[in-house]
Amino acid sequence: MPTHGSMTKAGKVRNQTPKIPPKPKRNLPPRIRNRREYWIRKRREAGLPIPTVVPPSSVPRKKS
């Protein structure tokens, strides 16, 4: 039964492919976005002001 290529050819195409820098991500990951939206919703319910930029450190984390 023939093999699927020799070890001398392993990774040849991948190493020859030029490295392209990744595109910057537009949105926050869902876990962080949901936590931030929850924080804003709770402040709105309490009648507190909502800053235009919500820093991630201002969102209280659960104590375990």
PDB file of N, H, CA, C and O in Angstrom:
ATOM      1  N   MET A   1       0.846  -1.179   0.000  1.00  0.00           N
ATOM      2  CA  MET A   1       0.000   0.000   0.000  1.00  0.00           C
ATOM      3  C   MET A   1       0.894   1.245   0.000  1.00  0.00           C
ATOM      4  O   MET A   1       1.798   1.347   0.830  1.00  0.00           O
ATOM      5  N   PRO A   2       0.659   2.192  -0.913  1.00  0.00           N
ATOM      6  CA  PRO A   2       1.521   3.376  -0.972  1.00  0.00           C
ATOM      7  C   PRO A   2       1.263   4.320   0.196  1.00  0.00           C
ATOM      8  O   PRO A   2       0.170   4.348   0.763  1.00  0.00           O
ATOM      9  N   THR A   3       2.274   5.080   0.540  1.00  0.00           N
ATOM     10  H   THR A   3       3.161   5.057   0.080  1.00  0.00           H
ATOM     11  CA  THR A   3       2.144   6.059   1.624  1.00  0.00           C
ATOM     12  C   THR A   3       1.617   7.381   1.067  1.00  0.00           C
ATOM     13  O   THR A   3       1.522   7.554  -0.148  1.00  0.00           O
ATOM     14  N   HIS A   4       1.282   8.290   1.941  1.00  0.00           N
ATOM     15  H   HIS A   4       1.358   8.149   2.928  1.00  0.00           H
ATOM     16  CA  HIS A   4       0.728   9.582   1.537  1.00  0.00           C
ATOM     17  C   HIS A   4       1.802  10.664   1.504  1.00  0.00           C
ATOM     18  O   HIS A   4       1.535  11.798   1.900  1.00  0.00           O
ATOM     19  N   GLY A   5       2.957  10.357   1.062  1.00  0.00           N
ATOM     20  H   GLY A   5       3.175   9.436   0.741  1.00  0.00           H
ATOM     21  CA  GLY A   5       4.020  11.348   0.983  1.00  0.00           C
ATOM     22  C   GLY A   5       5.112  11.073   1.991  1.00  0.00           C
ATOM     23  O   GLY A   5       4.874  10.498   3.053  1.00  0.00           O
ATOM     24  N   SER A   6       6.299  11.488   1.643  1.00  0.00           N
ATOM     25  H   SER A   6       6.492  11.954   0.780  1.00  0.00           H
ATOM     26  CA  SER A   6       7.429  11.219   2.525  1.00  0.00           C
ATOM     27  C   SER A   6       7.595  12.323   3.554  1.00  0.00           C
ATOM     28  O   SER A   6       7.060  13.421   3.399  1.00  0.00           O
ATOM     29  N   MET A   7       8.338  12.018   4.602  1.00  0.00           N
ATOM     30  H   MET A   7       8.772  11.126   4.727  1.00  0.00           H
ATOM     31  CA  MET A   7       8.572  12.999   5.664  1.00  0.00           C
ATOM     32  C   MET A   7       9.477  14.133   5.187  1.00  0.00           C
ATOM     33  O   MET A   7       9.503  15.197   5.805  1.00  0.00           O
ATOM     34  N   THR A   8      10.214  13.925   4.107  1.00  0.00           N
ATOM     35  H   THR A   8      10.193  13.061   3.605  1.00  0.00           H
ATOM     36  CA  THR A   8      11.084  14.998   3.607  1.00  0.00           C
ATOM     37  C   THR A   8      10.263  16.124   2.984  1.00  0.00           C
ATOM     38  O   THR A   8      10.738  17.255   2.880  1.00  0.00           O
ATOM     39  N   LYS A   9       9.031  15.818   2.569  1.00  0.00           N
ATOM     40  H   LYS A   9       8.645  14.899   2.653  1.00  0.00           H
ATOM     41  CA  LYS A   9       8.171  16.837   1.954  1.00  0.00           C
ATOM     42  C   LYS A   9       7.172  17.445   2.943  1.00  0.00           C
ATOM     43  O   LYS A   9       6.373  18.297   2.555  1.00  0.00           O
ATOM     44  N   ALA A  10       7.201  17.032   4.187  1.00  0.00           N
ATOM     45  H   ALA A  10       7.851  16.340   4.502  1.00  0.00           H
ATOM     46  CA  ALA A  10       6.198  17.484   5.164  1.00  0.00           C
ATOM     47  C   ALA A  10       6.324  18.989   5.421  1.00  0.00           C
ATOM     48  O   ALA A  10       7.418  19.491   5.680  1.00  0.00           O
ATOM     49  N   GLY A  11       5.212  19.693   5.349  1.00  0.00           N
ATOM     50  H   GLY A  11       4.323  19.285   5.139  1.00  0.00           H
ATOM     51  CA  GLY A  11       5.177  21.129   5.645  1.00  0.00           C
ATOM     52  C   GLY A  11       5.723  22.015   4.558  1.00  0.00           C
ATOM     53  O   GLY A  11       5.907  23.210   4.787  1.00  0.00           O
ATOM     54  N   LYS A  12       5.989  21.484   3.390  1.00  0.00           N
ATOM     55  H   LYS A  12       5.839  20.513   3.204  1.00  0.00           H
ATOM     56  CA  LYS A  12       6.615  22.265   2.316  1.00  0.00           C
ATOM     57  C   LYS A  12       5.726  23.438   1.878  1.00  0.00           C
ATOM     58  O   LYS A  12       6.201  24.571   1.794  1.00  0.00           O
ATOM     59  N   VAL A  13       4.465  23.181   1.604  1.00  0.00           N
ATOM     60  H   VAL A  13       4.079  22.261   1.672  1.00  0.00           H
ATOM     61  CA  VAL A  13       3.579  24.234   1.101  1.00  0.00           C
ATOM     62  C   VAL A  13       3.303  25.266   2.187  1.00  0.00           C
ATOM     63  O   VAL A  13       3.309  26.468   1.919  1.00  0.00           O
ATOM     64  N   ARG A  14       3.062  24.801   3.415  1.00  0.00           N
ATOM     65  H   ARG A  14       3.057  23.825   3.632  1.00  0.00           H
ATOM     66  CA  ARG A  14       2.759  25.738   4.500  1.00  0.00           C
ATOM     67  C   ARG A  14       3.933  26.674   4.766  1.00  0.00           C
ATOM     68  O   ARG A  14       3.730  27.860   5.025  1.00  0.00           O
ATOM     69  N   ASN A  15       5.150  26.158   4.706  1.00  0.00           N
ATOM     70  H   ASN A  15       5.315  25.194   4.495  1.00  0.00           H
ATOM     71  CA  ASN A  15       6.321  27.004   4.955  1.00  0.00           C
ATOM     72  C   ASN A  15       6.556  27.995   3.824  1.00  0.00           C
ATOM     73  O   ASN A  15       7.146  29.053   4.042  1.00  0.00           O
ATOM     74  N   GLN A  16       6.105  27.667   2.627  1.00  0.00           N
ATOM     75  H   GLN A  16       5.626  26.808   2.450  1.00  0.00           H
ATOM     76  CA  GLN A  16       6.307  28.570   1.491  1.00  0.00           C
ATOM     77  C   GLN A  16       5.236  29.661   1.417  1.00  0.00           C
ATOM     78  O   GLN A  16       5.436  30.670   0.741  1.00  0.00           O
ATOM     79  N   THR A  17       4.114  29.475   2.096  1.00  0.00           N
ATOM     80  H   THR A  17       3.952  28.655   2.645  1.00  0.00           H
ATOM     81  CA  THR A  17       3.021  30.440   2.042  1.00  0.00           C
ATOM     82  C   THR A  17       3.405  31.710   2.809  1.00  0.00           C
ATOM     83  O   THR A  17       3.873  31.625   3.944  1.00  0.00           O
ATOM     84  N   PRO A  18       3.212  32.886   2.199  1.00  0.00           N
ATOM     85  CA  PRO A  18       3.573  34.121   2.905  1.00  0.00           C
ATOM     86  C   PRO A  18       2.652  34.372   4.107  1.00  0.00           C
ATOM     87  O   PRO A  18       1.458  34.073   4.064  1.00  0.00           O
ATOM     88  N   LYS A  19       3.224  34.918   5.162  1.00  0.00           N
ATOM     89  H   LYS A  19       4.193  35.161   5.197  1.00  0.00           H
ATOM     90  CA  LYS A  19       2.478  35.212   6.387  1.00  0.00           C
ATOM     91  C   LYS A  19       1.732  36.529   6.202  1.00  0.00           C
ATOM     92  O   LYS A  19       2.333  37.553   5.875  1.00  0.00           O
ATOM     93  N   ILE A  20       0.420  36.493   6.414  1.00  0.00           N
ATOM     94  H   ILE A  20      -0.068  35.662   6.679  1.00  0.00           H
ATOM     95  CA  ILE A  20      -0.423  37.680   6.289  1.00  0.00           C
ATOM     96  C   ILE A  20      -0.882  38.081   7.686  1.00  0.00           C
ATOM     97  O   ILE A  20      -1.382  37.234   8.425  1.00  0.00           O
ATOM     98  N   PRO A  21      -0.726  39.350   8.072  1.00  0.00           N
ATOM     99  CA  PRO A  21      -1.179  39.754   9.416  1.00  0.00           C
ATOM    100  C   PRO A  21      -2.700  39.652   9.524  1.00  0.00           C
ATOM    101  O   PRO A  21      -3.405  39.954   8.561  1.00  0.00           O
ATOM    102  N   PRO A  22      -3.217  39.229  10.686  1.00  0.00           N
ATOM    103  CA  PRO A  22      -4.666  39.077  10.844  1.00  0.00           C
ATOM    104  C   PRO A  22      -5.372  40.429  10.851  1.00  0.00           C
ATOM    105  O   PRO A  22      -4.786  41.446  11.221  1.00  0.00           O
ATOM    106  N   LYS A  23      -6.648  40.426  10.434  1.00  0.00           N
ATOM    107  H   LYS A  23      -7.124  39.600  10.133  1.00  0.00           H
ATOM    108  CA  LYS A  23      -7.463  41.635  10.468  1.00  0.00           C
ATOM    109  C   LYS A  23      -7.824  41.930  11.926  1.00  0.00           C
ATOM    110  O   LYS A  23      -8.044  41.002  12.703  1.00  0.00           O
ATOM    111  N   PRO A  24      -7.887  43.205  12.304  1.00  0.00           N
ATOM    112  CA  PRO A  24      -8.300  43.502  13.683  1.00  0.00           C
ATOM    113  C   PRO A  24      -9.766  43.128  13.893  1.00  0.00           C
ATOM    114  O   PRO A  24     -10.596  43.301  13.001  1.00  0.00           O
ATOM    115  N   LYS A  25     -10.068  42.620  15.067  1.00  0.00           N
ATOM    116  H   LYS A  25      -9.393  42.480  15.792  1.00  0.00           H
ATOM    117  CA  LYS A  25     -11.431  42.201  15.378  1.00  0.00           C
ATOM    118  C   LYS A  25     -12.287  43.431  15.662  1.00  0.00           C
ATOM    119  O   LYS A  25     -11.849  44.367  16.330  1.00  0.00           O
ATOM    120  N   ARG A  26     -13.520  43.414  15.141  1.00  0.00           N
ATOM    121  H   ARG A  26     -13.875  42.653  14.598  1.00  0.00           H
ATOM    122  CA  ARG A  26     -14.408  44.567  15.302  1.00  0.00           C
ATOM    123  C   ARG A  26     -15.182  44.502  16.606  1.00  0.00           C
ATOM    124  O   ARG A  26     -15.302  45.505  17.309  1.00  0.00           O
ATOM    125  N   ASN A  27     -15.702  43.341  16.932  1.00  0.00           N
ATOM    126  H   ASN A  27     -15.604  42.526  16.361  1.00  0.00           H
ATOM    127  CA  ASN A  27     -16.593  43.220  18.084  1.00  0.00           C
ATOM    128  C   ASN A  27     -15.894  42.539  19.247  1.00  0.00           C
ATOM    129  O   ASN A  27     -14.906  41.826  19.073  1.00  0.00           O
ATOM    130  N   LEU A  28     -16.425  42.772  20.425  1.00  0.00           N
ATOM    131  H   LEU A  28     -17.227  43.351  20.566  1.00  0.00           H
ATOM    132  CA  LEU A  28     -15.927  42.085  21.611  1.00  0.00           C
ATOM    133  C   LEU A  28     -16.402  40.640  21.583  1.00  0.00           C
ATOM    134  O   LEU A  28     -17.403  40.339  20.934  1.00  0.00           O
ATOM    135  N   PRO A  29     -15.712  39.743  22.267  1.00  0.00           N
ATOM    136  CA  PRO A  29     -16.221  38.374  22.393  1.00  0.00           C
ATOM    137  C   PRO A  29     -17.569  38.394  23.116  1.00  0.00           C
ATOM    138  O   PRO A  29     -17.795  39.257  23.965  1.00  0.00           O
ATOM    139  N   PRO A  30     -18.461  37.466  22.798  1.00  0.00           N
ATOM    140  CA  PRO A  30     -19.805  37.496  23.382  1.00  0.00           C
ATOM    141  C   PRO A  30     -19.825  37.505  24.901  1.00  0.00           C
ATOM    142  O   PRO A  30     -20.662  38.187  25.491  1.00  0.00           O
ATOM    143  N   ARG A  31     -18.931  36.772  25.554  1.00  0.00           N
ATOM    144  H   ARG A  31     -18.251  36.218  25.075  1.00  0.00           H
ATOM    145  CA  ARG A  31     -18.941  36.717  27.013  1.00  0.00           C
ATOM    146  C   ARG A  31     -18.693  38.097  27.611  1.00  0.00           C
ATOM    147  O   ARG A  31     -19.359  38.481  28.573  1.00  0.00           O
ATOM    148  N   ILE A  32     -17.761  38.835  27.064  1.00  0.00           N
ATOM    149  H   ILE A  32     -17.220  38.523  26.283  1.00  0.00           H
ATOM    150  CA  ILE A  32     -17.445  40.176  27.575  1.00  0.00           C
ATOM    151  C   ILE A  32     -18.561  41.148  27.213  1.00  0.00           C
ATOM    152  O   ILE A  32     -18.958  41.977  28.032  1.00  0.00           O
ATOM    153  N   ARG A  33     -19.072  41.045  25.977  1.00  0.00           N
ATOM    154  H   ARG A  33     -18.750  40.372  25.311  1.00  0.00           H
ATOM    155  CA  ARG A  33     -20.148  41.935  25.544  1.00  0.00           C
ATOM    156  C   ARG A  33     -21.399  41.743  26.385  1.00  0.00           C
ATOM    157  O   ARG A  33     -22.037  42.723  26.770  1.00  0.00           O
ATOM    158  N   ASN A  34     -21.763  40.489  26.681  1.00  0.00           N
ATOM    159  H   ASN A  34     -21.245  39.693  26.369  1.00  0.00           H
ATOM    160  CA  ASN A  34     -22.951  40.221  27.492  1.00  0.00           C
ATOM    161  C   ASN A  34     -22.783  40.751  28.905  1.00  0.00           C
ATOM    162  O   ASN A  34     -23.724  41.296  29.481  1.00  0.00           O
ATOM    163  N   ARG A  35     -21.587  40.594  29.469  1.00  0.00           N
ATOM    164  H   ARG A  35     -20.822  40.151  29.001  1.00  0.00           H
ATOM    165  CA  ARG A  35     -21.337  41.092  30.822  1.00  0.00           C
ATOM    166  C   ARG A  35     -21.458  42.612  30.862  1.00  0.00           C
ATOM    167  O   ARG A  35     -22.004  43.171  31.814  1.00  0.00           O
ATOM    168  N   ARG A  36     -20.951  43.274  29.833  1.00  0.00           N
ATOM    169  H   ARG A  36     -20.508  42.820  29.060  1.00  0.00           H
ATOM    170  CA  ARG A  36     -21.019  44.735  29.769  1.00  0.00           C
ATOM    171  C   ARG A  36     -22.460  45.206  29.588  1.00  0.00           C
ATOM    172  O   ARG A  36     -22.877  46.177  30.220  1.00  0.00           O
ATOM    173  N   GLU A  37     -23.227  44.525  28.726  1.00  0.00           N
ATOM    174  H   GLU A  37     -22.889  43.737  28.212  1.00  0.00           H
ATOM    175  CA  GLU A  37     -24.628  44.895  28.529  1.00  0.00           C
ATOM    176  C   GLU A  37     -25.446  44.678  29.802  1.00  0.00           C
ATOM    177  O   GLU A  37     -26.342  45.466  30.104  1.00  0.00           O
ATOM    178  N   TYR A  38     -25.146  43.618  30.546  1.00  0.00           N
ATOM    179  H   TYR A  38     -24.418  42.978  30.301  1.00  0.00           H
ATOM    180  CA  TYR A  38     -25.814  43.358  31.823  1.00  0.00           C
ATOM    181  C   TYR A  38     -25.528  44.491  32.797  1.00  0.00           C
ATOM    182  O   TYR A  38     -26.431  44.978  33.477  1.00  0.00           O
ATOM    183  N   TRP A  39     -24.273  44.907  32.860  1.00  0.00           N
ATOM    184  H   TRP A  39     -23.540  44.512  32.307  1.00  0.00           H
ATOM    185  CA  TRP A  39     -23.868  45.981  33.761  1.00  0.00           C
ATOM    186  C   TRP A  39     -24.597  47.279  33.418  1.00  0.00           C
ATOM    187  O   TRP A  39     -25.060  47.986  34.313  1.00  0.00           O
ATOM    188  N   ILE A  40     -24.700  47.592  32.133  1.00  0.00           N
ATOM    189  H   ILE A  40     -24.324  47.017  31.406  1.00  0.00           H
ATOM    190  CA  ILE A  40     -25.406  48.804  31.695  1.00  0.00           C
ATOM    191  C   ILE A  40     -26.888  48.701  32.035  1.00  0.00           C
ATOM    192  O   ILE A  40     -27.489  49.672  32.495  1.00  0.00           O
ATOM    193  N   ARG A  41     -27.484  47.525  31.809  1.00  0.00           N
ATOM    194  H   ARG A  41     -26.996  46.736  31.435  1.00  0.00           H
ATOM    195  CA  ARG A  41     -28.907  47.333  32.090  1.00  0.00           C
ATOM    196  C   ARG A  41     -29.200  47.516  33.574  1.00  0.00           C
ATOM    197  O   ARG A  41     -30.197  48.143  33.933  1.00  0.00           O
ATOM    198  N   LYS A  42     -28.346  46.977  34.439  1.00  0.00           N
ATOM    199  H   LYS A  42     -27.536  46.468  34.147  1.00  0.00           H
ATOM    200  CA  LYS A  42     -28.539  47.117  35.888  1.00  0.00           C
ATOM    201  C   LYS A  42     -28.385  48.558  36.332  1.00  0.00           C
ATOM    202  O   LYS A  42     -29.122  48.999  37.215  1.00  0.00           O
ATOM    203  N   ARG A  43     -27.450  49.316  35.752  1.00  0.00           N
ATOM    204  H   ARG A  43     -26.851  48.958  35.036  1.00  0.00           H
ATOM    205  CA  ARG A  43     -27.285  50.733  36.099  1.00  0.00           C
ATOM    206  C   ARG A  43     -28.507  51.526  35.665  1.00  0.00           C
ATOM    207  O   ARG A  43     -28.951  52.433  36.370  1.00  0.00           O
ATOM    208  N   ARG A  44     -29.051  51.178  34.494  1.00  0.00           N
ATOM    209  H   ARG A  44     -28.691  50.441  33.922  1.00  0.00           H
ATOM    210  CA  ARG A  44     -30.251  51.862  34.005  1.00  0.00           C
ATOM    211  C   ARG A  44     -31.426  51.622  34.946  1.00  0.00           C
ATOM    212  O   ARG A  44     -32.185  52.543  35.244  1.00  0.00           O
ATOM    213  N   GLU A  45     -31.575  50.373  35.416  1.00  0.00           N
ATOM    214  H   GLU A  45     -30.958  49.624  35.174  1.00  0.00           H
ATOM    215  CA  GLU A  45     -32.660  50.042  36.355  1.00  0.00           C
ATOM    216  C   GLU A  45     -32.511  50.806  37.665  1.00  0.00           C
ATOM    217  O   GLU A  45     -33.502  51.235  38.257  1.00  0.00           O
ATOM    218  N   ALA A  46     -31.262  50.974  38.117  1.00  0.00           N
ATOM    219  H   ALA A  46     -30.457  50.625  37.636  1.00  0.00           H
ATOM    220  CA  ALA A  46     -31.012  51.664  39.375  1.00  0.00           C
ATOM    221  C   ALA A  46     -31.053  53.181  39.228  1.00  0.00           C
ATOM    222  O   ALA A  46     -30.990  53.905  40.222  1.00  0.00           O
ATOM    223  N   GLY A  47     -31.159  53.666  37.983  1.00  0.00           N
ATOM    224  H   GLY A  47     -31.210  53.078  37.176  1.00  0.00           H
ATOM    225  CA  GLY A  47     -31.210  55.106  37.763  1.00  0.00           C
ATOM    226  C   GLY A  47     -29.858  55.776  37.860  1.00  0.00           C
ATOM    227  O   GLY A  47     -29.786  56.985  38.079  1.00  0.00           O
ATOM    228  N   LEU A  48     -28.790  55.025  37.704  1.00  0.00           N
ATOM    229  H   LEU A  48     -28.849  54.043  37.526  1.00  0.00           H
ATOM    230  CA  LEU A  48     -27.441  55.578  37.769  1.00  0.00           C
ATOM    231  C   LEU A  48     -26.992  56.023  36.383  1.00  0.00           C
ATOM    232  O   LEU A  48     -27.489  55.509  35.381  1.00  0.00           O
ATOM    233  N   PRO A  49     -26.061  56.971  36.310  1.00  0.00           N
ATOM    234  CA  PRO A  49     -25.576  57.401  34.991  1.00  0.00           C
ATOM    235  C   PRO A  49     -24.742  56.297  34.341  1.00  0.00           C
ATOM    236  O   PRO A  49     -24.070  55.517  35.016  1.00  0.00           O
ATOM    237  N   ILE A  50     -24.807  56.257  33.026  1.00  0.00           N
ATOM    238  H   ILE A  50     -25.353  56.891  32.478  1.00  0.00           H
ATOM    239  CA  ILE A  50     -24.045  55.267  32.263  1.00  0.00           C
ATOM    240  C   ILE A  50     -22.953  56.003  31.502  1.00  0.00           C
ATOM    241  O   ILE A  50     -23.265  56.838  30.653  1.00  0.00           O
ATOM    242  N   PRO A  51     -21.684  55.722  31.775  1.00  0.00           N
ATOM    243  CA  PRO A  51     -20.607  56.396  31.059  1.00  0.00           C
ATOM    244  C   PRO A  51     -20.602  55.977  29.584  1.00  0.00           C
ATOM    245  O   PRO A  51     -21.058  54.889  29.232  1.00  0.00           O
ATOM    246  N   THR A  52     -20.074  56.871  28.726  1.00  0.00           N
ATOM    247  H   THR A  52     -19.704  57.754  29.011  1.00  0.00           H
ATOM    248  CA  THR A  52     -20.047  56.567  27.294  1.00  0.00           C
ATOM    249  C   THR A  52     -19.114  55.405  27.001  1.00  0.00           C
ATOM    250  O   THR A  52     -19.410  54.576  26.141  1.00  0.00           O
ATOM    251  N   VAL A  53     -17.986  55.333  27.709  1.00  0.00           N
ATOM    252  H   VAL A  53     -17.746  56.006  28.408  1.00  0.00           H
ATOM    253  CA  VAL A  53     -17.057  54.213  27.560  1.00  0.00           C
ATOM    254  C   VAL A  53     -17.081  53.439  28.861  1.00  0.00           C
ATOM    255  O   VAL A  53     -16.752  53.969  29.922  1.00  0.00           O
ATOM    256  N   VAL A  54     -17.473  52.184  28.769  1.00  0.00           N
ATOM    257  H   VAL A  54     -17.741  51.754  27.907  1.00  0.00           H
ATOM    258  CA  VAL A  54     -17.566  51.352  29.965  1.00  0.00           C
ATOM    259  C   VAL A  54     -16.275  50.545  30.064  1.00  0.00           C
ATOM    260  O   VAL A  54     -16.065  49.632  29.266  1.00  0.00           O
ATOM    261  N   PRO A  55     -15.405  50.860  31.023  1.00  0.00           N
ATOM    262  CA  PRO A  55     -14.172  50.083  31.143  1.00  0.00           C
ATOM    263  C   PRO A  55     -14.473  48.680  31.650  1.00  0.00           C
ATOM    264  O   PRO A  55     -15.362  48.502  32.483  1.00  0.00           O
ATOM    265  N   PRO A  56     -13.737  47.673  31.154  1.00  0.00           N
ATOM    266  CA  PRO A  56     -14.026  46.307  31.578  1.00  0.00           C
ATOM    267  C   PRO A  56     -13.794  46.076  33.066  1.00  0.00           C
ATOM    268  O   PRO A  56     -14.417  45.196  33.659  1.00  0.00           O
ATOM    269  N   SER A  57     -12.904  46.859  33.675  1.00  0.00           N
ATOM    270  H   SER A  57     -12.398  47.575  33.193  1.00  0.00           H
ATOM    271  CA  SER A  57     -12.625  46.654  35.093  1.00  0.00           C
ATOM    272  C   SER A  57     -13.760  47.145  35.971  1.00  0.00           C
ATOM    273  O   SER A  57     -13.832  46.774  37.143  1.00  0.00           O
ATOM    274  N   SER A  58     -14.658  47.982  35.429  1.00  0.00           N
ATOM    275  H   SER A  58     -14.599  48.283  34.477  1.00  0.00           H
ATOM    276  CA  SER A  58     -15.739  48.502  36.241  1.00  0.00           C
ATOM    277  C   SER A  58     -16.878  47.515  36.401  1.00  0.00           C
ATOM    278  O   SER A  58     -17.754  47.700  37.246  1.00  0.00           O
ATOM    279  N   VAL A  59     -16.870  46.468  35.592  1.00  0.00           N
ATOM    280  H   VAL A  59     -16.159  46.317  34.905  1.00  0.00           H
ATOM    281  CA  VAL A  59     -17.930  45.466  35.685  1.00  0.00           C
ATOM    282  C   VAL A  59     -17.585  44.544  36.836  1.00  0.00           C
ATOM    283  O   VAL A  59     -16.546  43.883  36.805  1.00  0.00           O
ATOM    284  N   PRO A  60     -18.439  44.484  37.856  1.00  0.00           N
ATOM    285  CA  PRO A  60     -18.106  43.634  39.014  1.00  0.00           C
ATOM    286  C   PRO A  60     -18.084  42.162  38.634  1.00  0.00           C
ATOM    287  O   PRO A  60     -18.938  41.686  37.886  1.00  0.00           O
ATOM    288  N   ARG A  61     -17.092  41.446  39.162  1.00  0.00           N
ATOM    289  H   ARG A  61     -16.398  41.833  39.769  1.00  0.00           H
ATOM    290  CA  ARG A  61     -16.969  40.026  38.896  1.00  0.00           C
ATOM    291  C   ARG A  61     -17.477  39.250  40.088  1.00  0.00           C
ATOM    292  O   ARG A  61     -17.451  39.725  41.224  1.00  0.00           O
ATOM    293  N   LYS A  62     -17.939  38.047  39.806  1.00  0.00           N
ATOM    294  H   LYS A  62     -17.960  37.661  38.883  1.00  0.00           H
ATOM    295  CA  LYS A  62     -18.429  37.191  40.891  1.00  0.00           C
ATOM    296  C   LYS A  62     -17.289  36.781  41.792  1.00  0.00           C
ATOM    297  O   LYS A  62     -16.188  36.493  41.322  1.00  0.00           O
ATOM    298  N   LYS A  63     -17.548  36.755  43.073  1.00  0.00           N
ATOM    299  H   LYS A  63     -18.442  36.990  43.454  1.00  0.00           H
ATOM    300  CA  LYS A  63     -16.545  36.265  44.025  1.00  0.00           C
ATOM    301  C   LYS A  63     -16.835  34.804  44.282  1.00  0.00           C
ATOM    302  O   LYS A  63     -17.955  34.435  44.633  1.00  0.00           O
ATOM    303  N   SER A  64     -15.815  33.968  44.104  1.00  0.00           N
ATOM    304  H   SER A  64     -14.905  34.268  43.818  1.00  0.00           H
ATOM    305  CA  SER A  64     -16.042  32.531  44.286  1.00  0.00           C
ATOM    306  C   SER A  64     -15.506  32.007  45.582  1.00  0.00           C
ATOM    307  O   SER A  64     -15.629  30.815  45.864  1.00  0.00           O
TER     308      SER A  64
END
